[in-house]
Amino acid sequence: MTAAAPFGDRPTAYMLADNVRRMLGLQSLDILQRLLANGSVREAIDDILASRLGRLPDFDADAADVQLHLCQADPEAIRRLAQVLAVLSQAAAVRITVHGPTLAVYSAACPGGRILAFMRRLNLPTCAALPPLRTATTESLELCAQVAERLLYGLLPEGLLIRVASRRPTEHFPMPLALPDTDSRQAFLSLARAAMTYLEQHGAEDATDPAP
């Protein structure tokens, strides 16, 4: 499976304008906009950017669906995915927890209010990169989600990562984290796929909707 579809061959069509400006060494966005208004100049700029971005790699065979999702989703959607993934990483604890306030923290972190029932129906793996939380609070779960987001970006080969990062302000892009081993990678991919499924089913629902 190739990675061409999410990006195409015109970097100026998907890159943040300020990142284009930085890569070209221009001081002014106004100057950049004037250059891009000229069709032949824009084509030349696209050629320059494409050469500097490097080769567009194929998706990994074991992670193509997740990588494609990351390439197509906007930053807020990836943050939501990371948040649901963080909750799912705590599934083993949820299965044995009867403490209402703790369960409420997990439920409130995901849209639809159905995450507890969803994860109890699945046999989700544990992932060494997202260990059990000592105490489930809004703050600790948010930190777990931040790690999950960095691990998601760490799934992308360099050529894809550079292009995804080019869509966001440089100073706001999370530092990617690599998974420590194959087992952790496969467990993390399973959690990511489960989180994608949950958001497909309930992502548009209000988090306060009652569970069935």
N, C-alpha and C positions, 0 to 999 in steps of 0.2 A: 504494500500500500504506500503510495507516494504522499509527500507532504505538500504538493503544489496547490491543492485546492484551497486551503485556508488563506493563502497569501497571494498567489498569482505572481506575475513578473514585473509589477509596477510598485515598488516600495512606497512611493509617494501616496499611493492609494490607501495604505493602511498605517503608515508610520505617523506618530504624533509630530505635528509641524515643528515643534521646538527641538525634537530629536533629529529631524532632517537638518534643521539649521546648525545644530552642534556638529553633525557629521560632515557638513560642508564647510565648517569654519566661518560661517557668516555671523555678523554681529546683530543683525536686525531681521525680525520676522517680516517686516514690511518689504524688505529687499527680496526675501525668499518668495513671498507671494507674487511679486512682480515677475520674478524669474519663472515661476510655475505657470503663470498665465500664458506664457509663450510655449506652444505645443512642442516645437523642436527642442527648445531648451529643457523642457520637462522630461522629454525622452532621454536626453543626455544626462540629466540628473538621476533619472532612474537607473541608467547604466552604471553610473558612478556608485550609487548606493548599493546596487546588487553586487558589484565587485567587492565592496567593503564588508557587506554582510556575509559573504562567503557562500559556500555550496549549501543548497537546501537539501537536507538529508531526508531519507525515508523514515517513516514511523518504525518504531521497534515492533517486532512481530508479536511480542507478548503484551504490549501496552498500547497498541494502535488506537483503540477506541477511547482510552483515557487521554492520550496525547492529542488526538483530534479535538476532543472536547475542550481541552485547555487552550488549543489554538483558536477555537471559534468563540469561546465565552469571553464576556467582558470582565474587567477586574472585580466588579461587585458580585457577579455570578460565581467567580472562582472563590471569593471569600465566603459566600454562602455554602459552596460545596465543602470547603475546608471546615466550616463550623459543623455541618452535619457529619462529616467524616470524623471529627474529633469526638462527637457524641457516640458514634458507632464504635469507635475504638475502645469505649468503656463498656461494651456489651456484656462482658463476663461479670463485671461488678453489678450491672443493672439487673442481671438475672437473679441475683441473690439479695438484692436490696429491697427492703420494705419501708425504708425511711422516706416519708412523704416529701419533706422539703428537698431532699437530695434528688428524688425523682422529678420534682417540679423544676429543678434547675436544668436537667436534661431536656425535659419537654419544652420548656420556654425557649431553649436555644434553637429550635427548629420550627419551620413553618408547619402549619397544619395540625399541630398538637397530637400527632399520631406516631411519633418516633419510637415511643416505648413499645407499643404493640408491634410496630414494624420490625424492630430489632429482635424481639422475642420470638418472632416467627422464623428467624434465620439462624444458621449456625455460623456466626461470624468469627473469623480468626483473631487472635491477638497479634499485635505488631510491636516488636521490640523498640521501634523508634517512637512509639506513642504509649508509654507505660501507664499502668493504672494510676489515677489521681489519688493522692492521699486523702484529700477532702474535695468533694465536688461542690464548687462555688461558681458563680458567674465569672469571677476573675480567673480562677484556675482553668476553667473550660475555655476561656478566651485565649489564655496563653497556649493551651493545647491546640486550639484552632490556628494560632499563628505558626506553630511548628508544622502543623499539617499543611498549611498553605505553602510554606517553604519546601516541604517534601514533595508537594505536587509539582512545583516548578522544577525541582530537582529531577523529575522523571523525564524532562525534555532534553534531547540531544542539543549540543551547543548551537547548531545552526537554527533550530526551532526556538530555543530559549532567547536568542538574540532578537529574533523577529517578534516574539511575544512581548519582550521587554520594550521594544521600540514603540509600542502602542501606549506606554505609560510614562509619566514623569520619572526621570532617572532616580531622583531622590526618594521616590515612593515605592520603588520596586523591591520586594522582599529578596533577601539573599537566599538563593536556592540551597537546599540541603540534600546530600546524597544519602540514600538508604544504605545501611551498613553491609548487607549481604543479600543473597538471593532469596532466602526465606522471608526476610523482612520486606523485600520488594514485592513478592507475590502476595503476602498478607496485606500490604498496603494497597496494592491494586484491587484486591477483593473488596476492601473497605471503600475505596474510591468508587468502584462500580456500584456498590450498594447505595452509597450516598447519591450517585447520579440517578439511580432508579427511584429513590425516595423523592428527590426533587422533581423528577418528571411526574410523579404521582401527586405530590402535595406542595410543590414549590410555590404555587400561586395562591395557596390558601392562607388565611390568617392564622398566626401561631396560637390564637386563643380559641380557635374552633374546637368544639368538644370532640374527644376521641370516640370512635364508634363503640 
